[in-house]
């Protein structure tokens, strides 16, 4: 996990430096190059997170899968959790995901299982219970950990809904854009850079940002 984070950070730095050098070599100057690099990086991050081809299991879908497990019969739910978590000697608690494991409940489990027990619960854990578990060397796999495992492994998730068509994906991408005052500020800043530097790229970016901001503003009003 840490290695992937470092790789992503290094790749981000390299791409950012590449963008900056590209704009700088185009003769835009240091201030304009920094501003355009920041704008392009923010736009790339926005588009990547909402890319039409993304297939990652979303948090809401993983939470729905966990809810489905919690609504199963006792034996069926235990079997699904065992497949998801691994340890056969764990204590499985089937609770509503919006609930929280209290200190008294955990204390009763500790009286039965002793130190070092593994608790798998489909709900969250109260802060006091989490502190007690840490003090007694107990491992708690709670709602948050289960959702992460579902997203990572894809287990317990129902059938994948039909993939939306390309027009539907583009519509979702457009609908995800929210008109914000900073969009207009970005556009005006780019227009000012064009007036100062005379670079056509600044004018193109400014017109693009202002056009999107205006279209979304009109759409919201109407």
Secondary structure, DSSP 4 states (H G I P E B T S, - for coil): -HHHHHHHHHHHHHHHHHHHHHHHHTT--HHHHHHHHHHHHHHHHHHHHT-TT--PPPHHHHHHHHHHHHTS-HHHHHHHHHHHH--TTPEEE---TTSEE-HHHHHHHHHHH-TT-EEEESSEE-HHHHHHHHHTT-EEE-HHHHHHHHHHH-TT--PPPPPPPHHHHHHHHHHT----HHHHHHHHHHHHHHHHH--HHHHHHHHHHHHHHHHHHHHHH-
